[in-house]
Amino acid sequence: MYQVDLNSDLGESFGAYTIGLDSEVIRYVSSVNVACGYHAGDPLVMDRTVALAKAAGVAVGAHPGFPDLMGFGRRNLACSPAEAKAYIQYQMGALGAFASAQGVRLQHVKPHGALYNMAAKDPALAKAIAEGIAAVDKDVILLGLAGSEMLKAGQAARLRVASEVFADRAYQADGTLVPRKLPGAVIHDAGEAIARTVRMVTEGKVTAVTGEEVSIRADSICVHGDNPSAVEFVKNIRAALEAEGVTIAPIARIV
């Protein structure tokens, strides 16, 4: 019997600006990664998003990023390990307060954007992130790119770790994601993306852009739902997985 988590990044609105279709996406996922105010989100948005997840019975995780609202956390910033650790703790504390106020426990932490991608390859940055999480709450799961330095650091810090794969992103031969600035980084054909996702879960394999077969572990699948067609995509991925006998469950039930 196969089990996998479906996660999505929510709570990325800010002030008067609405980003994403949170109330639609949440119907089809089992865990959500909530922006913590650095790359997106604000106190009211965090509060509303935690309440939305609680009402839907969906697990809540923190989605900390670089302090970069203008760049949506997708720009690589120079960052010392001490700074990275503090960024993680600060943002966990912010979202954790709203979760605690509503009687919700943080299930996981998934770094966002450039912080996530840099830590996938940088052992020192990964170590700082893992130690920051562990210092706040050793029971929180670290969700990171399958096969990455971040998961190795999480294990070294004695955290539970979960391997994440991406439904609509292309992979390189080393198991990392193709950078967004390169052609073919995002898979736009829904049928292709769904077939690749099912294979990652049931066979533990994905085909790299260069043609190699890459072994991959899929505990959680990231699905983006920030436009109407993407919501349909999330719905169809869930249906396709369930049709293959895959049970959708939150990360805490899988790792």
N, C-alpha and C positions, 0 to 999 in steps of 0.2 A: 504493500500500500504506500503510495507516494503522498507526501504532505508538502505544502509550500505556502509561504506567506505572500500576500500581495500588499505592497506598500505604495503610498503616494505622498508627495510633498504638498502639504496644505498650509493654510495660515500665512500665505505670502502677500496678502493685501497690505496696504500701508496708508493710514490716514484716509484721504478722500479717494484713493486709488484702489480699485478692486481688481485683483489678479486671480484667475482660476475659478473653477466651478466646484467649490468644495462640497456643497450640499449634494451635488449629483455624484461626484466621484466616490464619496464616502460610502455609498450604497453597495459598492462592489469590492472594496478592499478590506483587509483584516487588520492592518496597522497603518498609522499615519505619522509622518515626520513633520513636526510643527516648527515653523520658523520662529526664532527667538529674539528678533528685534535688531540683529546686526546686519544681515543681508536683506531682510524683509521682515514684515510683521511689526506689530506695535502692541502695547498692553491690551487694548480693547480687542484686537484681532486674536491675540493669544487666548484671552479669556473665552471668546466666542468659539474658537476652534476646539478647545478642550471640551467645552459644553456640547458641541456638535458630535464629537467623537464619543463622549460618554453616553449621549442619547442613542447613538447608533450601535453601542456595544463594541466599539473598535478600539484596539490598543493604541496608546499614545507614546510617541517618542519625541525627543528633542532633536532639532535640526540646526545645530550651531554652524555659523559660517564666519568668514572674515568681516570686520567692521567696514562694509563697503556697499551701502545702499545704492549709490550711483551705478556701480558695476554689477549689482545683484549678486555679489559674492563670487563672480566668475572670473575675476582678475587675480592673477598670482601676486600676492603681496610678500614683501620681505618680512619674515616673522621668526623671532627667536623661539626656542622650545619653551622658555618661561612665559613668553607672551601667549603662545598657543595654549598652554595649559590653563592660563588665567582666562582666556577667551572661552574655553570650554566650560570651565567652572561657573563663570559669570552667567552664561546663557542657560546652563542647566538650572542654575538657581532661579533665574527669571521665570522660565517655563514651569519649573518644579513648584513654585509658589502658587501659580494658578491651578496646577493639577492638585496640589494638596488642599487648596481651598474648596475644590469640588469633589474631594474624596477619590481622586484618581492617582494611581502610581505610575511613574514613568517606567515604561517597559524597556526602552532602548534609547541609544544615542546614535544618530547617523550624521556625521559631518556633511556639510553642504559644499557643492561646487568646487572651486579651486582648492579649498582646504582639503576636501575629500581626495581630489586627484593628486595633489602634491603629497599627501600622507600615504597614498597607495605605493609610492616609490621611495619616500624619504624616511628611513628608519628612525632618525632623531625626532622628526615631527610626529611620526606615528606613536612613538614612545611617549611624547609629551601629551598627546591626546588621550591615550589609554590611561596614563597616570592621573590625568585630570579627572577623568570619569571615575576611576577607582577611588580617588580621594573623596569624592562626593558620595558615591553610592556603589559599593561592590556588587550589588545585585542587578545593576543595570546592564543590559546586553549591548555590546558594541556591534553595530551593523556597518559592514564595510565591503569593499570590492573583493569578490572571490579571489583568493590566492595572493592578496596584497600584503604589504608590510604592515598595514594597519591591523589586520587580523592577527599577524604574528605578535605584534606588540600587545594586543589585547590579551592573547593567551599568556604572554609573559607576565602581564599584570594580574593574572588569575581572574580575568573577566570571562563570562560567557561571550562567545562571538558568533555572529551569523554571517554567512556568505551571501552577498547580494549580486544578482545579475540584472541586466537591463533588457527589457522587451524590445525597445525601439532604437538601440544603439549598436553600432558595428564594433567588432573586437579586432585587436591586433594579435599577432602570433604569440606575444608574451602574456596574453590574457588581460591586458589593459584596454581601455576604451580608445577608439579612434578620436583624436581631438576634434571638437566641434567645428573648428575653423577649416578642417579638411573636407573635401568632397566625399560623400558617402558615409559620413559619421552618423547621420540619423537615418534610420530605415523608415521610409514613408509608405511602403506597401504593407498594409495591415495583414494581409494573408501571409506574407513572408515572415513578418515579425512574430505572428502567433505561432507559426510552425516552428520557428527557431526557439521560441520560449518553451513550447511543449517538449522539444528535444532536449533542451538544457535541463529540464526537470526530470524527465524520464530516462534519458540516456547519459546525462552528465557531459554532453559534448556541444561545442559550437564551432562553426566554420569561420575562420578569420578572414579578413578582407584579402589576404594574400593566398588564401586557399587551404592553409593548414587546418587540421582538426585539432582543436584545443580542448583539453579536459577542464571541466568547470563544475563547481559545486553550487547548487541553487537552493539555499534555504529561504530566500526572499526575492521576489521579483519587483523591481521598481517600475511602476506604470505612471506615465504623466497624463494628467487630465485637465489641461488648462485651455482647452477649446472644445466646442461641441462635438467635433469628429473624434477627438481623443477620448471623450467620455464613452462613446460607442465602442471605441477600441478597448478600453478597460473592461467594459461589459462583455465583449466578445472573447477576450483573453480568458476571463474567468469561466465563461461557458465552455470554451475549448478544453481547458484544463479539467474541468469537472467531467466532461464527456470522455476523457481519457482515464477517469477513475482517480484523479488527483484531488485530495481534500485540501480546501483552503482553510488555513488556521493562522492565528497570530504567532509571532516569532517565539514567544515564551513556551509555546507547546511543541516547538520543533527542535530547539537546541537546548 
